Amino acid sequence: MKDNLATYYKELGVSKEVYEYSVKIEKKLKDRFNDLDQIAELNQLKVLKAMQKNRISEAHLEGTTGYGYNDLGREGIEGVFADIFQTEDALVRPQITCGTHALGIALSANVRPGDEILSPVGKPYDTLEEVIGIRPSKGSLAEYGVTYAQVDLLENGDFDFENIKNAINEKTKLVTIQRSKGYATRPTLSVKRIGELISFIREIKPEVLIMVDNCYGEFVEETEPSQVGADLVVGSLIKNLGGGLAPIGGYICGKKELIEQCSYRLTTPGLGKEVGATLGVNRLFLQGIFLAPTVVNSALKGAIFAANLYESLGFPVIPNGTESRHDIIQAVEFGDGDKLIAFCQGIQAASPVDSYVTPEPWDMPGYDSDVIMAAGAFVSGSSIELSADGPMKEPYAVYFQGGLTYPHAKFGIMMSLQKMVEKSLVTLS
Ligand SMILES: *Cc1c(COP(=O)(O)O)cnc(C)c1O
């Protein structure tokens, strides 16, 4: 069996040296992986329970066209999501084009001119800067007279409770909390810490709305932020909860009246949730959420494997090899452009799609340096599938995430190491 494996790896371009080094690293991760399997098991049961409670049947797998009135599958899916998140209602639609769109809907639907949005965890994800108007942009909430306040985390990553308290005023209508660090350097927040922050804020202003940007965090833990007091949780279906199958889409789960507001913003006042044909995606949404617990588990194992492998080679890795995980993103700082390029080329070479393509750094619009990206995905831009990117500047960090199966994530990381070994950028001891 072991010999067969080594042979297969060899045929796919992984040397015996890289294979043996990887095996040695992986051996130490058994207990970690075991803990992750228990979380996946719990979340799998959570999904099954929600599907059974909503009496999902073959009819739900079909879709509608045109206006999409009485779309049984759509209503079933929204019931399943609401039960998974333990919320009153949910909006889960292919008309939600991406995570930013879902967040934009949730924000703009629930504030009015004169209201203020507060982020107590520092700067939100890049794309939200234009939604809110932190960077001037056409159609931003700032143009509609919605103001924005921000309190950064303290240097050690703790909440700045004193300044959060000072920032909450009579205008504060909605507090937005981003769970994952995204591509920033702050720590990712555990659900427990989010709960502590929400309790603190509620003591100061009980009626304030609290929204959590849940991207990349879903099913990483046993609970979701809606179970610790968030009024709205929002994310993308081409990340964790699409399970790699959803070809598009986003979700918003939360209080009934807030979801209703979101529905009027997504479609139009008066129509709300009643319209929105699903065009045949219901089966993919349902099968995707069904697979999501083990897909997230695979991505997490890949991230932990990579962290330990590159840490053992002396590179700074964030999170480090032993830290507890609250999202699926892994960063490795190479401090050298050639290593960053080799890493991405290895990930690409391991892909099921476009494996023969060689990624090169390019001058991507909106970035102040060249960027290199690797992705060979079934769904374009999907970041629950194995993918990596990094800006060509100090500290030459790669951010990578995903992997629909652990064997694929592992192979991708082995190939990344292989490329570095071939170019004599690292030596294995
Ligand atoms: C990916 C992401 C978004 C935006 O999602 P898109 O689908 O890329 O628009 C927002 N917030 C966080 C934390 C994310 O990781």
The ligand as a Gaussian input file, in Angstrom:
#p B3LYP/6-31G(d) Opt

LIG

0 1
 C      -14.175000      36.427000       0.653000
 C      -14.573000      37.349000       1.723000
 C      -15.490000      38.386000       1.485000
 C      -16.027000      38.703000       0.130000
 O      -16.520000      37.632000      -0.564000
 P      -16.494000      37.624000      -2.162000
 O      -17.260000      36.403000      -2.486000
 O      -15.068000      37.563000      -2.572000
 O      -17.166000      38.855000      -2.618000
 C      -15.825000      39.180000       2.561000
 N      -15.312000      38.991000       3.773000
 C      -14.415000      38.016000       4.036000
 C      -13.860000      37.857000       5.424000
 C      -14.018000      37.162000       3.023000
 O      -13.133000      36.209000       3.267000

